Every structure is written in C-alpha cells, then in structure tokens.
Amino acid sequence: MPTKTFLNLPKEKRIRILRAAKKEFSRVPLDKAVIANIVKEAQIPRGSFYQYFENVEDLFIYLIHYMYGIDKKKFQKYLRETDNDVYEALKLKFSDTIDKLAIEENRQFRINIISTIFNDKAREDLIQKIIEPDVEIDLTYFPAEVRKSKHSHKFVSLIKMIGKTCLEKFLTKSAPAAEVKDNYNNYIDFLKMSFNL
C-alpha cells in the first residue's frame, strides 16, 4: 500500500500518478509493466516512485482498491437516484460500467487485471490482495425478505455471477453493449420477481 509520503502529496499529483499507472496497466498486464513508463507519464523522478510505493505491484493493488472505492461511492449515488431500489441501482451501476468499458483503455485495463489474476505465475497472496475489495454486495440494501432469507448469500452470489457473465460477454466482444445491458436487466428483474414469489 502507499506510503504516508504518497498520501500527503497534493491531490492533483496523486491523481496524476494514478492516471499514469492506469495508462501503463492498460497497456500491459502487471508482470510486463515498466516503472519508467509510469514515472515519465506522471512527470516524477524515478526515486520518488520508491518513496511512494514499495514496487509496481504495490501501486497496482492500490490503484485497484482506489477504483473500487470510487465504484462504492457511485453505487450510493445510484441508490439515491432510484429511491433506494437496490435492483434498479444495480442496473444503473452495470450500465455505467459497460459505458466506461466502451473506451478501449478502460476495457484493456479490465482485461489486464483479469490476465494478472489468471497468470500461471500469479502468487496466491497477490490474487487475494487484488480481489479483496470485491466483497459481498451489502445485504443491508436489499428488502427484509432477502436479508432474512437463509438463501440470501446464494442470491447475492447469483447477482455477482450474472454481472461477471454479462461483463465477460462484452469484454470478449461476443455481444454488443445494448444486448449485454438488456440481458443483465432481464436477469436482475427475474431474480427480483422470483424472490418475491
């Protein structure tokens, strides 16, 4: 994780470093990333990099956690926009994700994260650090009948599987954005309806 020195930098400088890192990790997976490219793009001396992060892996993990944090805040916004309807908020979140992934750099960044996770040389501790933020969908957002059900965790797992499957179809270009969004929305509507039967 970043040092206190990094966290005490002015916000614009921290963002510049994170954008440079995202650009590099969009270009190649973690095992091929080059610190020289990041420091050049961020316009910082190479020595400064090591005052901020232990190594490129440390920066990669921090960047992923940082982006998950942004996603969590956006989900709160979607909940407010939908009067706390978690199903509609999930649809908005997924739609926004697909729209972002239509930008090639974002798409390649996501693919490179997946490539890093499934790399034969990937260490278990690294994988755990990468996927750690991908915690369970918070059950407190769901209606009482879902929260109290003995099947609530299976229900949440289904939602996550639906998201990953639809996302995979878009990333591999086996389905266009509109179709993937429509499929996701239909699955979420079906789950909502089936839980209320």
Secondary structure, 3 states (H helix, E strand, C coil): CCCHHHHCCCHHHHHHHHHHHHHHHHHCCHHHCCHHHHHHHHCCCHHHHHHHCCCHHHHHHHHHHHHHHHHHHHHHHHHHHCCCCHHHHHHHHHHHHHHHHCCHHHHHHHHHHHHHHCCCCCCHHHHHHHHCCCCCCCHHHCCHHHHCCCCHHHHHHHHHHHHHHHHHHHHCCCCCHHHHHHHHHHHHHHHHHHHCC
